Amino acid sequence: MMFDHARRRMVEDQIAARGVRDARVLRAMASVPRHEFVEEALQHRAYSDCSLPIGYGQTISHPLTVGLMTEALELTGGERVLEIGTGSGYQTAVLAALCANVFTVERLAPLAMRTRKILDQQGLYNVALQIGDGTIGWKAEAPFDAIVVTAGGPELPRPLLSQLRHGGRLVVPVGDGESQSLVRLRIGASGIEEEVIADCRFVKLLGRFGFAQ
């Protein structure tokens, strides 16, 4: 209860006020307890206008970034969504509130195991988590209605497009290690449509189709 007011203010002042309009996304972010996805020592900063460290050289993304990326997926409730880079599990939890099934891939085993425990504690049993190289996707569970990549790569991980259903959306940061552009790709009747949503900065996407480890 002590975090409820801070969470509402986060959604109103940091997310809705800065352009996120999807009511379902706003409701999800108003309900997911972001403080549960960071260490106890950082919980007082969980609803601040910033990203936070989660260990292993990774971060929990800025609240606005989570809102923008989630809105760009255009989820209506029945989708199967692939997330590349489970991280803290916060983005995963927001997705789980908005679609039928989330399939998420994390390359760091200790982080994945810690996050799986948090997701289970939150009762998010529509989430399947796999440890491995996210840049190659999750072929056994394809095709997906939407795919979101939560780390920045030098170029689009091509295997992900092949795992996207016709009409599906792929949201991915693309650029160098310092800054990227948040890009949405859609497979339409005339081919692949590409749109730049915003400038962004993520940790590096490591893997076969990302930066070298």
N, C-alpha and C positions, 0 to 999 in steps of 0.2 A: 504493500500500500504506500510505503514511503516514497516510492519512485513513480507513482501514477501521475502526479502533477508534472514532474519533470519530463515524462514521456509525452504527455499531451502537448506541453510547450515545445518539445522537439519537433513534433509533427506539424504544429501550427506555424512556428517561427522559422524553422530551418528547412522544411520540406514543402508544405503547401504554399507558403509565402514566396517560395523561390521557383514555383512553376509546375510542381507535380500536381496533376488534377484528377487522376484516376481515384475515385472514391474507395474502391476496393483496396488499392495499395495503401492509401492513407489509413484505412481502418486496420489493416494488417499491421502496419508499423506502430499504430497506437496500442495494439494488443500484445505484440511480441516483447518480452522483457529483455531489452538489450543488455542490461546490467548482468544478467545471468551468463552472458557469453564472454565476459572478461574476468580477470582475476579479482578477487575480493578487494585488494588494495586499490584497484582502479574503478571500482563500481561507482564511486561518487562522481566520476567524470564520464560515465557511460552515455549520458544524454547531452554531452557537450558537442559543440560544432566542430568536431575533429575526428580523425582516425586515432586508434589506440594500439599499442603493441600487444601481441598475444603470445609472444615467445617464438622461437625457431626462426627469427628474422621476418615474421609475418605480422600483419596488422588486421584489425577489424575496420572495415571501410567506413568512411565518412557517412553519416546518416543520409545526406542529400544524394550522394552517389548511389547508395542502395535504392533510394526512392526512384531516381532517374532510370537506373538499369532495370529495375523491376517493372516500372511503367512501360518501358520500351518493349517488353516482351508481350504486351497486350493479352494478358491472361484473363480468361473468362470463368475458369473453374474446373474444366474437365481434362486439362492437358497433362501430358507427360513431359517433364522438363529435365534437361541435363544441365548440371552445374559443374563447371571445371574450376577447382580450387575451393574446397570446403572451408578451409580456414577455421575461423572461430565457430562457424555454424549459424551465425546470425542471419546472413543472407539466405541460407538454407531454410531457416525457420520461417522467414517472411514468405518465401516461395511455397513452403508447405501449407501455409494458410490460404494460398490463392489458387492451387491447382490440385489435381488428383494424386499425382506421384512425382516425387523428386528423386533423381538419380544423381548422386554427387561423387566426384572423384578428388581425392587428396593424395599428393605424392609423399607427404611426411607421415609415416606410420604413427609416431607418438602423438602428433597433433590430431590425427584422424581418430585414434582411440579415445582421446580425451573428449573430443567433440561428439563422438557417438554417444558417450555417456550423458553428456548434457542434453542432446536431442532426445534421448530416451527419458530423461528426467522431465522433459517438457511434454512428454506424451506424443511425440511426433513420429508415429509409426508408419507414415506414408513416405518415409525417407529411406532409400537404400544407399549405403555408402561403400565405396570401393577404394582401396589403396592402390595407387599406380600412377602412370604417366597420363595426365589428363589431356595432353595435346593430341592423343590418338583416340580420345572419346571413349565410348562404351558401346562397342558395336553389337554386342549380344542383346542389348536392350533397345536398339534403334528400330524404327525411326522415332524421333522426338518432335513434338510440336514446337518446342522452343529450347534454345541453348543459351546459357550465359557463362561467360568466362570472366573470372574475377582476378586476373593478373594480366599484365601487359606484355604482349609478344611483339617481335619484330615484323611479323606479318600474320595473316590469317592462317590458323591451323587448318589446312585443307581437309583432313579427315572428318572434321566436324560438319562441314557442309554436306558431305555424303550421308551423314546420319540424321539429316534434317528432313522432315516431312514436307511435301509440296505445300506451299503456303506458310511454312514455318518461319520463325524469326531467330536470328543469331545475333546476340549483342556481345561485343568483344572490344577491349581496348587494344589499339595497335599503335606501335611507335617504338622509340628507343627506350633506354633505361631511365631517362630523365622525365620524359613527358610522352603522353599518348593522346590519341583521339578516340573517343568512345563511338564506335560504329555499329549501326544496325544493318544487317543484311537480311533480305527477304527473298525467298524463292517464289517467284511469280510466273505467270503465263508467258511473259516475255524474257524470262531468265532471272538473273540475280540483280536485285535492286539494292543499292547501297546508299546509306544516309549517315552523315556525321551528326551525332547528337550533342556532344560537348567535348571540351578539352578535359583531360583527366590525368591523374598520375597514380599508377599502381605499382606494386612490387613486380619484379620480373617473372614472366611465365617461363618456367624451366621445363625442358623435355625435348623429345625428338623433333617436334615441330615448333619449338619455342627457342629460347636462348639456351646455349650449352651450359650444362651444370658445372 
